[in-house]
Amino acid sequence: MVWGCSKKTKSKEKPPPPAKVQNAVKETDLTTITLTNEAESRLGIQTVIVEYRSVEKDRTFGGEIMPVSGHSVTVSAPLSGTLFAADNGLLLNAGQQVTHSQPLYRLLLVLPEQNLLSVQEEISLQKVEFDLAQAKVKRAQQMLDDKAGSVRELEDAKAQLARVGVALETAQARMELLKSGELDSAAEGLSSLIIKSPMDGIIQKIHVAPGQTVTAATALLDIASIDPVWVKVPVYVGDLATIDTKKPARVHSLADFAGAETQTAEPVVASFSADPQSATTDLFYELSNADLSYRPGQKISVTLSLKDTEQSLVVPYSSILYDMYGSAWIYENTEPRVYIRRRVELRRALGELAILSRGPAVGAKVVSAGAAELFGTEFGVGK
């Protein structure tokens, strides 16, 4: 028996497919809307022609929010002394917003040469002067009673006693301040200086704590004004020649999609800075921050205009719709009162225009006004 000469029997039955799709319908067949004349008028449909035009190029870089140069300050102690909370009793925290002339600290003035021994010596001298002043008052009173003195001499003696008494009480309070841990109660009535904020801004860093004794020129806290702020954009030096540095930048969040609303930042002149390790140079832009939504150190996306232009499909941005998955669509008017929803690839937004990577053919009519109404009509929530 020779097996090599036999023919292999072929099976006429095909294997079953891995999946069976019933009632398959093309995407375009699912998204065709035919309106009546009345419905089209009621929805306010307007169309424009898809164009292939020259538009400016741009490129998106990473940026960093930073305080405006010269709009931050370090508040220092003007004299030596002990710090206390301001008159409002509220403690300061980093990140807290402060206003111009807002009390920050109360500084109890203490001369550098004053220490425990010098205060003890001062108290001893004041006690001697107080005893002498008391004796002088008694002597003046006795002489007045004997009609050998005058009322003026008695008043002068009482005034001197009052002055010496105040000086003695102050020296005793200083002694209590140096020996006791209850600084706030010991500091009542002593000479103090209110340190106020020199500007509106945000506290960036606090270097001291209430109850701490500081010397003159000690840094207390850092305050930065963050309206407006600067945006620092590191740019690779090889790309710098292609960027139009005179045009404004468009600032947006790292999580924004292509057509999200952006803020405009104007270019500013700043000191030259660069990073030789990453071969980048820095561009600076000024950004309004009235709502304090940006903070120093925050990372953002910055879109810069290039000097070159490119040819691309262009439609009004009002034509773009987004579904629940984030896909971009437009409605194309293929026949009178017939609209087909087509998927497009949005590359970027340029003002009121949408720049498309893929979309309808040039010359096609797309809906520019009433697209949202058509979208609602398609899914049963329209007018």
Steps between C-alpha positions, in 0.01 A plus 500: 500500500644834393363786705692773323295461181160550659319835475392689810128533531396870526217599727229697325370655826646837613575556870248722678602868531625614843220758524167555332373856453133540419335809350837663431454863402764747386579796724377749237164324478449543873569874499295635210235759589237624256316814608189667376515861383324609819738304727807631317380858543410445865845357583674798337734287289784682325773343289847594376740351246796292618817682399860405451686810600831623628510527881779584738683218668535472873668273749415415859765513772501444873498816710533597865319770696729734692461832686570816304858612547507776763151415628615285792646616827655358816363670812775547760503612863585873515637472858593235750217364709255221568228409250135457589187441296345813353230692684234278340659197671501293178807296413640521148526200268687441175263542206285754685391807305587835659412858408698820509552638855355185660661442847733200488685502835534705816868551587583562867802728489799372694839667471786263421693591817210423730538169681399359832783666696447843347126484571568400862735796533239730349236378745731561797572856386134571434407376848752738658366791294144397589580502873667842468201635307261372769710668771503823303121495472464447876745781574322739265165411657638559851649836402168601344318404818747710700446785253871491415461364148282555192237305313717505187785321678256230611363456145852475354588235756186296416571525124854371553362212711257408220777499238727284712210265576428441131869435428513248785190315375646483149829360629313240707293397194821453300635282778183289487533473122854366531423254779145388419376286212169691480625754250166643390387597851843636589515720191179691573564871520859489376630688196418303184502549125234370259657345189265536201489347154661729241288362212211281391602142438541146626727389784754271339710401800512578873842503668405570865238414760313714757693525826835488326761765580658643186771750421476791260481400129386144579285366214145443626305387193489519119205660317446475125248686287333255260281733294632515240744210475772410255513184291849360441524282188824305445555461124761285330754734344464323165130595490543858617553641151167354381291664776337840454594646840305822435162327494298416816500150642191290571498348849291200599493220753688175451164318492334722238391355165588654164213746485489601865480868582841655554637815662724744321841586644693795360876479440716697743863604508688319776858420583652233279507155656583158363585146606818366337430144612167476315607744222195721559447872527211664685221715357278701734135604470274698733165345595207654685413310818217699658319185616827355645453179303873477429764452769878545487666175398190365321564314173284596201487460122598797286432518126735730307453626143761406242624716215404241236156421360340177379210389280220324686129423502313774684145519635342732760558374851126537558456205261681260735298276733628255760333177604517341845829329409673821390485427126458801270220516240352739245175499301541503122219629281505253209157576348230758565380448861716184537777502762751225573707492817862427415796430724794742471846524652556836661866597505463833681288810536614834363273775626155433348638244255547125541804353325425143387736211438220302338154610395264566210631581153577856401181668380267291714229689688508461878270641766647805675191606699243260641734202532409449865130511410555234235687288753204527737258417223695189407485364855144604575550811712478766229245769430 
